[in-house]
Amino acid sequence: MKYTEIKDKTAAELATMLKEKKVLLFTLKQKLKTMQLSNPKEISEVKKDIARINTAINALK
């Protein structure tokens, strides 16, 4: 996900996206602990997506 895709969204859409990504991050961490995660790099990608969404939310303020 690129910042250019995120910056045009409303604050409500960004908040729902942020919540979804945080839930996804939680499930990925759980899968990592139980050795079910095939690609650990997904965790860092989701963290970066969360940071991009937070940046877009702060830019709207």
C-alpha distance matrix in Angstrom:
0.0 3.8 6.8 8.5 6.9 7.9 11.2 13.1 13.1 16.3 17.1 17.9 14.7 12.9 15.6 15.2 11.4 12.6 15.4 13.7 11.5 14.8 16.7 14.5 14.9 18.6 19.0 17.4 19.9 22.7 22.0 22.1 25.4 26.9 26.0 24.0 20.7 20.5 17.6 17.6 14.7 12.5 13.8 12.7 9.0 9.3 11.4 9.1 6.6 10.0 11.1 8.6 9.7 13.2 13.2 12.5 15.2 17.5 17.2 18.5 21.6
3.8 0.0 3.8 5.4 5.5 6.8 9.1 11.4 12.5 15.8 16.8 18.4 15.4 13.4 16.5 16.9 13.4 14.2 17.6 16.4 14.2 17.2 19.6 17.7 17.8 21.5 22.3 20.7 22.7 25.8 25.3 25.1 28.4 30.1 29.1 27.4 23.9 23.7 20.5 20.3 17.0 15.4 16.4 14.5 11.2 11.9 13.1 9.9 8.1 11.3 11.1 7.9 9.7 12.8 11.7 11.0 14.3 16.1 15.1 16.8 20.0
6.8 3.8 0.0 3.8 5.3 5.1 6.1 9.2 10.5 13.5 14.4 16.5 14.1 11.7 14.9 16.1 13.0 13.4 17.1 16.8 14.8 17.4 20.2 18.9 18.8 22.3 23.6 22.3 24.1 27.2 27.2 27.0 29.9 32.0 31.3 29.8 26.4 26.5 23.3 22.6 19.4 17.8 18.1 16.0 13.2 13.4 13.6 10.4 8.7 10.8 9.9 6.1 7.8 10.5 8.7 7.6 11.3 12.8 11.4 13.3 16.4
8.5 5.4 3.8 0.0 3.8 5.5 5.5 7.4 9.8 13.2 15.0 17.2 14.6 13.0 16.7 17.6 14.8 15.9 19.5 19.0 17.5 20.4 22.9 21.6 21.9 25.4 26.5 25.3 27.3 30.2 30.1 30.1 33.2 35.0 34.2 32.4 29.1 29.0 25.8 25.6 22.3 20.6 21.3 19.4 16.3 16.5 17.2 14.1 12.1 14.3 13.6 9.8 10.7 13.5 11.6 9.6 13.1 14.7 12.6 13.9 17.4
6.9 5.5 5.3 3.8 0.0 3.8 6.0 6.7 8.0 11.7 13.7 15.1 12.1 11.1 14.7 14.9 12.1 14.0 17.2 16.3 15.2 18.5 20.5 19.2 20.1 23.5 24.2 23.4 25.7 28.3 28.1 28.5 31.6 33.2 32.5 30.4 27.2 27.3 24.4 24.5 21.5 19.3 20.2 18.9 15.5 15.2 16.6 14.0 11.2 13.4 13.8 10.2 10.1 13.5 12.6 10.2 13.1 15.6 14.0 14.6 18.2
7.9 6.8 5.1 5.5 3.8 0.0 3.8 5.6 5.8 9.0 10.3 12.0 9.3 7.7 11.3 12.1 9.6 11.0 14.4 14.2 13.2 16.1 18.4 17.7 18.4 21.6 22.8 22.3 24.3 26.9 27.2 27.6 30.4 32.2 31.9 30.0 27.0 27.5 24.7 24.2 21.5 19.1 19.3 18.1 15.2 14.1 14.9 12.7 9.7 10.9 11.3 7.8 6.8 10.1 9.5 6.8 9.4 12.2 11.0 11.4 14.9
11.2 9.1 6.1 5.5 6.0 3.8 0.0 3.8 5.6 8.3 9.8 12.5 10.7 9.0 12.6 14.2 12.3 13.2 16.8 17.2 16.3 18.7 21.4 21.0 21.4 24.5 26.0 25.6 27.3 30.0 30.5 30.8 33.5 35.5 35.2 33.5 30.4 31.0 28.1 27.4 24.5 22.4 22.3 20.8 18.1 17.2 17.4 14.9 12.4 13.2 12.6 9.2 8.4 10.5 8.9 5.6 8.4 10.5 8.4 8.7 12.4
13.1 11.4 9.2 7.4 6.7 5.6 3.8 0.0 3.8 6.8 9.6 11.8 9.9 9.7 13.3 14.5 13.1 14.9 18.0 18.2 18.0 20.6 22.8 22.6 23.6 26.5 27.7 27.6 29.6 32.1 32.5 33.1 35.8 37.5 37.3 35.3 32.4 32.9 30.2 29.8 27.1 24.7 24.9 23.7 20.8 19.7 20.3 18.1 15.2 16.0 16.0 12.6 11.2 13.6 12.5 8.8 10.7 13.1 10.9 10.0 13.8
13.1 12.5 10.5 9.8 8.0 5.8 5.6 3.8 0.0 3.8 6.7 8.2 6.2 6.5 10.0 10.9 10.1 12.1 14.8 15.2 15.6 18.1 20.0 20.1 21.4 24.0 25.3 25.5 27.6 29.8 30.4 31.3 33.8 35.4 35.6 33.5 30.8 31.7 29.2 28.8 26.5 23.7 23.7 23.0 20.1 18.4 19.2 17.6 14.4 14.5 15.3 12.4 10.0 12.3 12.3 8.7 9.4 12.6 11.4 9.8 13.3
16.3 15.8 13.5 13.2 11.7 9.0 8.3 6.8 3.8 0.0 3.8 5.5 5.3 6.2 8.7 10.2 10.7 12.2 14.4 15.6 16.5 18.4 20.3 21.1 22.4 24.5 26.0 26.8 28.5 30.5 31.5 32.6 34.8 36.5 37.0 35.0 32.5 33.8 31.5 30.8 28.7 25.8 25.4 24.9 22.4 20.2 20.7 19.5 16.4 15.7 16.5 14.2 11.1 12.6 13.1 9.5 8.7 11.9 11.2 8.6 11.5
17.1 16.8 14.4 15.0 13.7 10.3 9.8 9.6 6.7 3.8 0.0 3.8 5.5 5.1 6.1 8.7 9.8 10.3 12.3 14.3 15.2 16.4 18.5 19.8 20.8 22.6 24.5 25.5 26.8 28.8 30.2 31.2 33.1 34.9 35.7 34.0 31.6 33.2 31.0 29.9 28.1 25.2 24.2 23.8 21.8 19.3 19.2 18.6 15.7 14.1 14.9 13.3 9.9 10.4 11.6 8.7 6.5 9.7 10.2 7.5 9.5
17.9 18.4 16.5 17.2 15.1 12.0 12.5 11.8 8.2 5.5 3.8 0.0 3.8 5.4 5.1 6.4 8.6 9.8 10.8 12.5 14.3 15.5 16.9 18.5 20.0 21.4 23.0 24.4 26.0 27.5 29.0 30.4 32.1 33.7 34.7 32.8 30.7 32.5 30.6 29.7 28.3 25.1 24.2 24.4 22.4 19.5 19.8 19.7 16.6 14.9 16.5 15.3 11.6 12.5 14.4 11.7 9.6 13.0 13.9 11.3 12.9
14.7 15.4 14.1 14.6 12.1 9.3 10.7 9.9 6.2 5.3 5.5 3.8 0.0 3.8 5.4 5.2 6.2 8.6 10.0 10.7 12.3 14.3 15.6 16.5 18.3 20.2 21.4 22.4 24.4 26.0 27.0 28.5 30.6 31.9 32.7 30.5 28.3 29.8 27.9 27.3 25.7 22.5 22.0 22.2 19.8 17.1 18.1 17.7 14.2 13.3 15.3 13.6 10.1 12.1 13.8 11.0 10.0 13.7 14.2 12.3 14.7
12.9 13.4 11.7 13.0 11.1 7.7 9.0 9.7 6.5 6.2 5.1 5.4 3.8 0.0 3.8 5.5 5.0 6.0 8.6 9.8 10.4 12.2 14.3 15.1 16.2 18.3 20.0 20.7 22.3 24.4 25.5 26.5 28.6 30.3 31.0 29.2 26.7 28.2 26.0 25.1 23.3 20.3 19.5 19.4 17.2 14.5 14.9 14.5 11.2 10.0 11.6 10.1 6.5 8.3 10.2 7.8 6.8 10.6 11.5 10.3 12.7
15.6 16.5 14.9 16.7 14.7 11.3 12.6 13.3 10.0 8.7 6.1 5.1 5.4 3.8 0.0 3.8 5.4 5.0 6.3 8.7 9.9 10.6 12.5 14.3 15.3 16.7 18.7 19.9 21.2 22.9 24.5 25.7 27.4 29.1 30.2 28.5 26.4 28.4 26.5 25.3 24.0 20.9 19.6 19.9 18.3 15.1 15.2 15.6 12.7 10.5 12.5 12.1 8.3 8.9 11.8 10.3 8.0 11.4 13.3 12.0 13.3
15.2 16.9 16.1 17.6 14.9 12.1 14.2 14.5 10.9 10.2 8.7 6.4 5.2 5.5 3.8 0.0 3.8 5.4 5.1 6.2 8.7 10.0 10.8 12.3 14.2 15.5 16.8 18.4 20.1 21.4 22.7 24.4 26.1 27.5 28.6 26.5 24.6 26.6 25.1 24.3 23.3 19.9 19.0 19.8 18.0 14.6 15.6 16.4 13.1 11.4 14.2 13.8 10.2 11.7 14.6 13.0 11.4 15.0 16.6 15.2 17.0
11.4 13.4 13.0 14.8 12.1 9.6 12.3 13.1 10.1 10.7 9.8 8.6 6.2 5.0 5.4 3.8 0.0 3.8 5.5 5.1 6.2 8.6 10.0 10.5 12.2 14.3 15.4 16.3 18.3 20.1 21.0 22.3 24.5 25.9 26.5 24.5 22.2 23.9 22.0 21.3 20.0 16.6 16.0 16.7 14.5 11.4 12.7 13.1 9.6 8.6 11.6 10.8 7.7 10.2 12.8 11.4 10.9 14.4 15.7 15.1 17.3
12.6 14.2 13.4 15.9 14.0 11.0 13.2 14.9 12.1 12.2 10.3 9.8 8.6 6.0 5.0 5.4 3.8 0.0 3.8 5.5 5.2 6.2 8.7 9.8 10.4 12.4 14.4 15.2 16.5 18.5 19.9 20.9 22.7 24.6 25.5 23.9 21.6 23.6 21.6 20.2 19.1 16.0 14.6 15.0 13.6 10.2 10.5 11.4 8.6 6.2 9.2 9.5 6.4 7.7 11.0 10.6 9.6 12.6 14.7 14.6 16.1
15.4 17.6 17.1 19.5 17.2 14.4 16.8 18.0 14.8 14.4 12.3 10.8 10.0 8.6 6.3 5.1 5.5 3.8 0.0 3.8 5.5 5.2 6.3 8.6 9.9 10.7 12.6 14.3 15.5 16.8 18.6 20.0 21.5 23.1 24.4 22.7 21.0 23.4 22.0 20.7 20.1 16.9 15.3 16.5 15.5 11.8 12.3 14.1 11.5 9.1 12.3 13.2 10.2 11.0 14.6 14.2 12.7 15.6 18.0 17.5 18.7
13.7 16.4 16.8 19.0 16.3 14.2 17.2 18.2 15.2 15.6 14.3 12.5 10.7 9.8 8.7 6.2 5.1 5.5 3.8 0.0 3.8 5.5 5.2 6.2 8.6 10.0 10.7 12.3 14.3 15.5 16.5 18.3 20.2 21.4 22.4 20.3 18.5 20.6 19.4 18.6 18.2 14.6 13.7 15.5 13.9 10.3 12.0 13.7 10.9 9.6 13.3 13.7 11.2 13.0 16.2 15.6 14.9 18.1 20.0 19.6 21.3
11.5 14.2 14.8 17.5 15.2 13.2 16.3 18.0 15.6 16.5 15.2 14.3 12.3 10.4 9.9 8.7 6.2 5.2 5.5 3.8 0.0 3.8 5.4 4.9 6.0 8.6 9.8 10.3 12.2 14.2 15.1 16.2 18.4 20.0 20.6 18.8 16.5 18.5 16.7 15.6 14.9 11.5 10.4 11.7 10.3 6.6 8.2 10.1 7.6 6.5 10.3 11.1 9.4 11.2 14.2 14.4 14.2 17.0 18.9 19.3 21.0
14.8 17.2 17.4 20.4 18.5 16.1 18.7 20.6 18.1 18.4 16.4 15.5 14.3 12.2 10.6 10.0 8.6 6.2 5.2 5.5 3.8 0.0 3.8 5.4 5.0 6.2 8.7 9.8 10.6 12.5 14.3 15.2 16.7 18.7 19.8 18.6 16.7 19.2 17.7 16.0 15.8 12.8 10.6 12.2 12.0 8.2 8.4 11.3 9.7 7.3 10.7 12.6 11.0 11.6 15.0 15.8 15.0 17.2 19.8 20.2 21.3
16.7 19.6 20.2 22.9 20.5 18.4 21.4 22.8 20.0 20.3 18.5 16.9 15.6 14.3 12.5 10.8 10.0 8.7 6.3 5.2 5.4 3.8 0.0 3.8 5.4 5.1 6.3 8.6 9.9 10.7 12.4 14.3 15.6 16.9 18.4 16.7 15.4 18.2 17.5 16.2 16.7 13.4 11.7 14.2 13.9 10.2 11.4 14.3 12.6 10.8 14.4 16.0 14.2 15.1 18.6 19.0 18.1 20.7 23.1 23.2 24.4
14.5 17.7 18.9 21.6 19.2 17.7 21.0 22.6 20.1 21.1 19.8 18.5 16.5 15.1 14.3 12.3 10.5 9.8 8.6 6.2 4.9 5.4 3.8 0.0 3.8 5.4 5.2 6.1 8.6 9.9 10.5 12.2 14.4 15.5 16.2 14.3 12.4 14.9 14.0 13.1 13.5 10.0 8.9 11.7 11.1 7.7 9.9 12.7 11.0 10.4 14.0 15.3 14.1 15.8 18.8 19.2 19.1 21.7 23.7 24.2 25.7
14.9 17.8 18.8 21.9 20.1 18.4 21.4 23.6 21.4 22.4 20.8 20.0 18.3 16.2 15.3 14.2 12.2 10.4 9.9 8.6 6.0 5.0 5.4 3.8 0.0 3.8 5.5 5.1 6.2 8.6 9.8 10.4 12.4 14.4 15.1 14.0 11.8 14.5 13.1 11.2 11.6 8.8 6.4 9.1 9.5 6.3 7.3 10.7 10.2 9.2 12.3 14.4 13.8 14.8 17.7 18.9 18.8 20.9 23.2 24.1 25.4
18.6 21.5 22.3 25.4 23.5 21.6 24.5 26.5 24.0 24.5 22.6 21.4 20.2 18.3 16.7 15.5 14.3 12.4 10.7 10.0 8.6 6.2 5.1 5.4 3.8 0.0 3.8 5.5 5.2 6.3 8.7 9.9 10.8 12.7 14.3 13.5 12.3 15.5 14.9 13.0 14.3 11.8 9.3 12.2 13.2 10.1 10.6 14.2 13.8 12.2 15.2 17.6 16.7 17.2 20.4 21.6 21.0 23.0 25.6 26.3 27.2
19.0 22.3 23.6 26.5 24.2 22.8 26.0 27.7 25.3 26.0 24.5 23.0 21.4 20.0 18.7 16.8 15.4 14.4 12.6 10.7 9.8 8.7 6.3 5.2 5.5 3.8 0.0 3.8 5.4 5.0 6.2 8.6 9.9 10.7 12.2 10.6 9.8 13.1 13.2 12.1 13.9 11.2 9.7 13.3 13.8 11.1 12.7 16.0 15.3 14.5 17.8 19.7 18.8 19.9 23.0 23.8 23.5 25.8 28.2 28.8 30.0
17.4 20.7 22.3 25.3 23.4 22.3 25.6 27.6 25.5 26.8 25.5 24.4 22.4 20.7 19.9 18.4 16.3 15.2 14.3 12.3 10.3 9.8 8.6 6.1 5.1 5.5 3.8 0.0 3.8 5.4 5.0 6.1 8.7 9.9 10.3 8.9 7.0 10.1 9.7 8.3 10.2 7.8 6.5 10.2 11.0 9.2 10.9 14.0 13.9 13.8 16.7 18.6 18.4 19.7 22.3 23.5 23.7 25.8 27.9 29.0 30.4
19.9 22.7 24.1 27.3 25.7 24.3 27.3 29.6 27.6 28.5 26.8 26.0 24.4 22.3 21.2 20.1 18.3 16.5 15.5 14.3 12.2 10.6 9.9 8.6 6.2 5.2 5.4 3.8 0.0 3.8 5.4 5.0 6.3 8.8 9.8 9.9 8.5 11.8 11.4 9.0 11.2 9.9 7.3 10.6 12.5 10.8 11.2 14.8 15.4 14.6 17.0 19.6 19.6 20.1 22.9 24.5 24.5 26.1 28.6 29.8 30.8
22.7 25.8 27.2 30.2 28.3 26.9 30.0 32.1 29.8 30.5 28.8 27.5 26.0 24.4 22.9 21.4 20.1 18.5 16.8 15.5 14.2 12.5 10.7 9.9 8.6 6.3 5.0 5.4 3.8 0.0 3.8 5.4 5.2 6.4 8.6 8.5 8.7 12.4 13.1 11.4 14.2 12.7 10.8 14.3 15.9 14.0 14.8 18.3 18.6 17.7 20.4 22.8 22.4 23.0 26.0 27.4 27.1 29.0 31.5 32.4 33.4
22.0 25.3 27.2 30.1 28.1 27.2 30.5 32.5 30.4 31.5 30.2 29.0 27.0 25.5 24.5 22.7 21.0 19.9 18.6 16.5 15.1 14.3 12.4 10.5 9.8 8.7 6.2 5.0 5.4 3.8 0.0 3.8 5.4 5.2 6.0 4.9 5.1 8.9 10.3 9.4 12.6 11.2 10.4 14.1 15.3 14.0 15.5 18.7 18.9 18.8 21.5 23.5 23.5 24.6 27.3 28.5 28.6 30.7 32.9 33.9 35.2
22.1 25.1 27.0 30.1 28.5 27.6 30.8 33.1 31.3 32.6 31.2 30.4 28.5 26.5 25.7 24.4 22.3 20.9 20.0 18.3 16.2 15.2 14.3 12.2 10.4 9.9 8.6 6.1 5.0 5.4 3.8 0.0 3.8 5.5 5.1 6.0 5.1 8.4 9.0 7.1 10.6 10.3 9.1 12.3 14.3 13.7 14.6 17.7 18.6 18.6 20.8 23.1 23.6 24.4 26.8 28.5 28.9 30.5 32.7 34.1 35.3
25.4 28.4 29.9 33.2 31.6 30.4 33.5 35.8 33.8 34.8 33.1 32.1 30.6 28.6 27.4 26.1 24.5 22.7 21.5 20.2 18.4 16.7 15.6 14.4 12.4 10.8 9.9 8.7 6.3 5.2 5.4 3.8 0.0 3.8 5.5 7.7 8.4 11.6 12.7 10.7 14.1 13.9 12.2 15.2 17.6 16.6 17.0 20.3 21.4 20.8 23.0 25.6 25.9 26.3 28.9 30.8 30.7 32.2 34.7 36.1 36.9
26.9 30.1 32.0 35.0 33.2 32.2 35.5 37.5 35.4 36.5 34.9 33.7 31.9 30.3 29.1 27.5 25.9 24.6 23.1 21.4 20.0 18.7 16.9 15.5 14.4 12.7 10.7 9.9 8.8 6.4 5.2 5.5 3.8 0.0 3.8 5.6 7.9 11.0 13.2 12.2 15.9 15.4 14.4 17.8 19.6 18.7 19.7 22.9 23.5 23.2 25.7 28.0 28.1 28.9 31.6 33.1 33.1 34.9 37.3 38.5 39.5
26.0 29.1 31.3 34.2 32.5 31.9 35.2 37.3 35.6 37.0 35.7 34.7 32.7 31.0 30.2 28.6 26.5 25.5 24.4 22.4 20.6 19.8 18.4 16.2 15.1 14.3 12.2 10.3 9.8 8.6 6.0 5.1 5.5 3.8 0.0 3.8 5.7 8.0 10.4 9.9 13.7 13.9 13.6 16.7 18.4 18.2 19.4 22.3 23.1 23.4 25.7 27.8 28.3 29.3 31.7 33.3 33.7 35.4 37.6 38.9 40.2
24.0 27.4 29.8 32.4 30.4 30.0 33.5 35.3 33.5 35.0 34.0 32.8 30.5 29.2 28.5 26.5 24.5 23.9 22.7 20.3 18.8 18.6 16.7 14.3 14.0 13.5 10.6 8.9 9.9 8.5 4.9 6.0 7.7 5.6 3.8 0.0 3.8 6.3 9.2 9.8 13.3 12.6 13.0 16.4 17.4 17.0 18.9 21.6 21.9 22.4 25.1 26.7 27.0 28.4 30.9 32.0 32.5 34.6 36.6 37.7 39.2
20.7 23.9 26.4 29.1 27.2 27.0 30.4 32.4 30.8 32.5 31.6 30.7 28.3 26.7 26.4 24.6 22.2 21.6 21.0 18.5 16.5 16.7 15.4 12.4 11.8 12.3 9.8 7.0 8.5 8.7 5.1 5.1 8.4 7.9 5.7 3.8 0.0 3.8 5.7 6.3 9.6 8.9 9.7 12.9 13.8 13.8 15.8 18.2 18.6 19.5 21.9 23.5 24.0 25.6 27.8 29.0 29.8 31.8 33.6 34.9 36.6
20.5 23.7 26.5 29.0 27.3 27.5 31.0 32.9 31.7 33.8 33.2 32.5 29.8 28.2 28.4 26.6 23.9 23.6 23.4 20.6 18.5 19.2 18.2 14.9 14.5 15.5 13.1 10.1 11.8 12.4 8.9 8.4 11.6 11.0 8.0 6.3 3.8 0.0 3.8 6.4 9.1 9.1 11.1 13.7 14.1 14.9 17.2 19.0 19.5 21.0 23.2 24.4 25.3 27.2 29.0 30.1 31.3 33.3 34.7 36.2 38.1
17.6 20.5 23.3 25.8 24.4 24.7 28.1 30.2 29.2 31.5 31.0 30.6 27.9 26.0 26.5 25.1 22.0 21.6 22.0 19.4 16.7 17.7 17.5 14.0 13.1 14.9 13.2 9.7 11.4 13.1 10.3 9.0 12.7 13.2 10.4 9.2 5.7 3.8 0.0 3.8 5.4 6.0 8.4 10.4 10.7 12.2 14.3 15.7 16.5 18.3 20.2 21.2 22.5 24.4 25.9 27.1 28.6 30.4 31.7 33.4 35.4
17.6 20.3 22.6 25.6 24.5 24.2 27.4 29.8 28.8 30.8 29.9 29.7 27.3 25.1 25.3 24.3 21.3 20.2 20.7 18.6 15.6 16.0 16.2 13.1 11.2 13.0 12.1 8.3 9.0 11.4 9.4 7.1 10.7 12.2 9.9 9.8 6.3 6.4 3.8 0.0 3.8 5.3 5.9 7.8 9.4 10.7 11.9 13.7 15.2 16.5 18.1 19.7 21.1 22.4 24.0 25.7 27.0 28.5 30.0 31.9 33.5
14.7 17.0 19.4 22.3 21.5 21.5 24.5 27.1 26.5 28.7 28.1 28.3 25.7 23.3 24.0 23.3 20.0 19.1 20.1 18.2 14.9 15.8 16.7 13.5 11.6 14.3 13.9 10.2 11.2 14.2 12.6 10.6 14.1 15.9 13.7 13.3 9.6 9.1 5.4 3.8 0.0 3.8 5.4 5.5 6.5 8.9 10.2 11.0 12.7 14.6 15.8 17.0 18.9 20.4 21.5 23.2 24.8 26.2 27.4 29.5 31.3
12.5 15.4 17.8 20.6 19.3 19.1 22.4 24.7 23.7 25.8 25.2 25.1 22.5 20.3 20.9 19.9 16.6 16.0 16.9 14.6 11.5 12.8 13.4 10.0 8.8 11.8 11.2 7.8 9.9 12.7 11.2 10.3 13.9 15.4 13.9 12.6 8.9 9.1 6.0 5.3 3.8 0.0 3.8 5.5 5.0 6.2 8.6 9.9 10.5 12.4 14.3 15.3 16.5 18.4 19.9 21.2 22.6 24.4 25.7 27.4 29.4
13.8 16.4 18.1 21.3 20.2 19.3 22.3 24.9 23.7 25.4 24.2 24.2 22.0 19.5 19.6 19.0 16.0 14.6 15.3 13.7 10.4 10.6 11.7 8.9 6.4 9.3 9.7 6.5 7.3 10.8 10.4 9.1 12.2 14.4 13.6 13.0 9.7 11.1 8.4 5.9 5.4 3.8 0.0 3.8 5.4 5.3 6.2 8.7 9.9 10.7 12.5 14.4 15.5 16.7 18.5 20.2 21.2 22.7 24.5 26.2 27.8
12.7 14.5 16.0 19.4 18.9 18.1 20.8 23.7 23.0 24.9 23.8 24.4 22.2 19.4 19.9 19.8 16.7 15.0 16.5 15.5 11.7 12.2 14.2 11.7 9.1 12.2 13.3 10.2 10.6 14.3 14.1 12.3 15.2 17.8 16.7 16.4 12.9 13.7 10.4 7.8 5.5 5.5 3.8 0.0 3.8 5.5 5.0 6.2 8.6 9.8 10.5 12.4 14.3 15.3 16.5 18.5 20.0 21.1 22.6 24.7 26.3
9.0 11.2 13.2 16.3 15.5 15.2 18.1 20.8 20.1 22.4 21.8 22.4 19.8 17.2 18.3 18.0 14.5 13.6 15.5 13.9 10.3 12.0 13.9 11.1 9.5 13.2 13.8 11.0 12.5 15.9 15.3 14.3 17.6 19.6 18.4 17.4 13.8 14.1 10.7 9.4 6.5 5.0 5.4 3.8 0.0 3.8 5.4 5.1 6.3 8.7 9.9 10.6 12.4 14.3 15.3 16.7 18.5 20.1 21.1 23.1 25.1
9.3 11.9 13.4 16.5 15.2 14.1 17.2 19.7 18.4 20.2 19.3 19.5 17.1 14.5 15.1 14.6 11.4 10.2 11.8 10.3 6.6 8.2 10.2 7.7 6.3 10.1 11.1 9.2 10.8 14.0 14.0 13.7 16.6 18.7 18.2 17.0 13.8 14.9 12.2 10.7 8.9 6.2 5.3 5.5 3.8 0.0 3.8 5.4 4.9 6.2 8.6 9.8 10.5 12.3 14.2 15.3 16.5 18.4 19.9 21.4 23.3
11.4 13.1 13.6 17.2 16.6 14.9 17.4 20.3 19.2 20.7 19.2 19.8 18.1 14.9 15.2 15.6 12.7 10.5 12.3 12.0 8.2 8.4 11.4 9.9 7.3 10.6 12.7 10.9 11.2 14.8 15.5 14.6 17.0 19.7 19.4 18.9 15.8 17.2 14.3 11.9 10.2 8.6 6.2 5.0 5.4 3.8 0.0 3.8 5.4 5.1 6.3 8.7 10.0 10.6 12.4 14.4 15.4 16.6 18.4 20.3 21.7
9.1 9.9 10.4 14.1 14.0 12.7 14.9 18.1 17.6 19.5 18.6 19.7 17.7 14.5 15.6 16.4 13.1 11.4 14.1 13.7 10.1 11.3 14.3 12.7 10.7 14.2 16.0 14.0 14.8 18.3 18.7 17.7 20.3 22.9 22.3 21.6 18.2 19.0 15.7 13.7 11.0 9.9 8.7 6.2 5.1 5.4 3.8 0.0 3.8 5.4 5.0 6.2 8.7 9.8 10.5 12.4 14.3 15.3 16.5 18.7 20.5
6.6 8.1 8.7 12.1 11.2 9.7 12.4 15.2 14.4 16.4 15.7 16.6 14.2 11.2 12.7 13.1 9.6 8.6 11.5 10.9 7.6 9.7 12.6 11.0 10.2 13.8 15.3 13.9 15.4 18.6 18.9 18.6 21.4 23.5 23.1 21.9 18.6 19.5 16.5 15.2 12.7 10.5 9.9 8.6 6.3 4.9 5.4 3.8 0.0 3.8 5.4 5.0 6.2 8.6 9.8 10.6 12.4 14.3 15.3 16.9 19.1
10.0 11.3 10.8 14.3 13.4 10.9 13.2 16.0 14.5 15.7 14.1 14.9 13.3 10.0 10.5 11.4 8.6 6.2 9.1 9.6 6.5 7.3 10.8 10.4 9.2 12.2 14.5 13.8 14.6 17.7 18.8 18.6 20.8 23.2 23.4 22.4 19.5 21.0 18.3 16.5 14.6 12.4 10.7 9.8 8.7 6.2 5.1 5.4 3.8 0.0 3.8 5.4 5.1 6.2 8.6 9.9 10.5 12.3 14.2 15.6 17.2
11.1 11.1 9.9 13.6 13.8 11.3 12.6 16.0 15.3 16.5 14.9 16.5 15.3 11.6 12.5 14.2 11.6 9.2 12.3 13.3 10.3 10.7 14.4 14.0 12.3 15.2 17.8 16.7 17.0 20.4 21.5 20.8 23.0 25.7 25.7 25.1 21.9 23.2 20.2 18.1 15.8 14.3 12.5 10.5 9.9 8.6 6.3 5.0 5.4 3.8 0.0 3.8 5.5 5.1 6.1 8.7 9.8 10.5 12.2 14.5 15.8
8.6 7.9 6.1 9.8 10.2 7.8 9.2 12.6 12.4 14.2 13.3 15.3 13.6 10.1 12.1 13.8 10.8 9.5 13.2 13.7 11.1 12.6 16.0 15.3 14.4 17.6 19.7 18.6 19.6 22.8 23.5 23.1 25.6 28.0 27.8 26.7 23.5 24.4 21.2 19.7 17.0 15.3 14.4 12.4 10.6 9.8 8.7 6.2 5.0 5.4 3.8 0.0 3.8 5.4 5.0 6.3 8.7 9.9 10.5 12.7 14.8
9.7 9.7 7.8 10.7 10.1 6.8 8.4 11.2 10.0 11.1 9.9 11.6 10.1 6.5 8.3 10.2 7.7 6.4 10.2 11.2 9.4 11.0 14.2 14.1 13.8 16.7 18.8 18.4 19.6 22.4 23.5 23.6 25.9 28.1 28.3 27.0 24.0 25.3 22.5 21.1 18.9 16.5 15.5 14.3 12.4 10.5 10.0 8.7 6.2 5.1 5.5 3.8 0.0 3.8 5.4 5.1 6.2 8.7 9.8 10.9 13.0
13.2 12.8 10.5 13.5 13.5 10.1 10.5 13.6 12.3 12.6 10.4 12.5 12.1 8.3 8.9 11.7 10.2 7.7 11.0 13.0 11.2 11.6 15.1 15.8 14.8 17.2 19.9 19.7 20.1 23.0 24.6 24.4 26.3 28.9 29.3 28.4 25.6 27.2 24.4 22.4 20.4 18.4 16.7 15.3 14.3 12.3 10.6 9.8 8.6 6.2 5.1 5.4 3.8 0.0 3.8 5.4 5.0 6.2 8.5 10.0 11.1
13.2 11.7 8.7 11.6 12.6 9.5 8.9 12.5 12.3 13.1 11.6 14.4 13.8 10.2 11.8 14.6 12.8 11.0 14.6 16.2 14.2 15.0 18.6 18.8 17.7 20.4 23.0 22.3 22.9 26.0 27.3 26.8 28.9 31.6 31.7 30.9 27.8 29.0 25.9 24.0 21.5 19.9 18.5 16.5 15.3 14.2 12.4 10.5 9.8 8.6 6.1 5.0 5.4 3.8 0.0 3.8 5.5 5.2 6.1 8.8 10.3
12.5 11.0 7.6 9.6 10.2 6.8 5.6 8.8 8.7 9.5 8.7 11.7 11.0 7.8 10.3 13.0 11.4 10.6 14.2 15.6 14.4 15.8 19.0 19.2 18.9 21.6 23.8 23.5 24.5 27.4 28.5 28.5 30.8 33.1 33.3 32.0 29.0 30.1 27.1 25.7 23.2 21.2 20.2 18.5 16.7 15.3 14.4 12.4 10.6 9.9 8.7 6.3 5.1 5.4 3.8 0.0 3.8 5.5 5.0 6.5 9.1
15.2 14.3 11.3 13.1 13.1 9.4 8.4 10.7 9.4 8.7 6.5 9.6 10.0 6.8 8.0 11.4 10.9 9.6 12.7 14.9 14.2 15.0 18.1 19.1 18.8 21.0 23.5 23.7 24.5 27.1 28.6 28.9 30.7 33.1 33.7 32.5 29.8 31.3 28.6 27.0 24.8 22.6 21.2 20.0 18.5 16.5 15.4 14.3 12.4 10.5 9.8 8.7 6.2 5.0 5.5 3.8 0.0 3.8 5.4 5.3 7.0
17.5 16.1 12.8 14.7 15.6 12.2 10.5 13.1 12.6 11.9 9.7 13.0 13.7 10.6 11.4 15.0 14.4 12.6 15.6 18.1 17.0 17.2 20.7 21.7 20.9 23.0 25.8 25.8 26.1 29.0 30.7 30.5 32.2 34.9 35.4 34.6 31.8 33.3 30.4 28.5 26.2 24.4 22.7 21.1 20.1 18.4 16.6 15.3 14.3 12.3 10.5 9.9 8.7 6.2 5.2 5.5 3.8 0.0 3.8 5.4 5.4
17.2 15.1 11.4 12.6 14.0 11.0 8.4 10.9 11.4 11.2 10.2 13.9 14.2 11.5 13.3 16.6 15.7 14.7 18.0 20.0 18.9 19.8 23.1 23.7 23.2 25.6 28.2 27.9 28.6 31.5 32.9 32.7 34.7 37.3 37.6 36.6 33.6 34.7 31.7 30.0 27.4 25.7 24.5 22.6 21.1 19.9 18.4 16.5 15.3 14.2 12.2 10.5 9.8 8.5 6.1 5.0 5.4 3.8 0.0 3.8 5.5
18.5 16.8 13.3 13.9 14.6 11.4 8.7 10.0 9.8 8.6 7.5 11.3 12.3 10.3 12.0 15.2 15.1 14.6 17.5 19.6 19.3 20.2 23.2 24.2 24.1 26.3 28.8 29.0 29.8 32.4 33.9 34.1 36.1 38.5 38.9 37.7 34.9 36.2 33.4 31.9 29.5 27.4 26.2 24.7 23.1 21.4 20.3 18.7 16.9 15.6 14.5 12.7 10.9 10.0 8.8 6.5 5.3 5.4 3.8 0.0 3.8
21.6 20.0 16.4 17.4 18.2 14.9 12.4 13.8 13.3 11.5 9.5 12.9 14.7 12.7 13.3 17.0 17.3 16.1 18.7 21.3 21.0 21.3 24.4 25.7 25.4 27.2 30.0 30.4 30.8 33.4 35.2 35.3 36.9 39.5 40.2 39.2 36.6 38.1 35.4 33.5 31.3 29.4 27.8 26.3 25.1 23.3 21.7 20.5 19.1 17.2 15.8 14.8 13.0 11.1 10.3 9.1 7.0 5.4 5.5 3.8 0.0
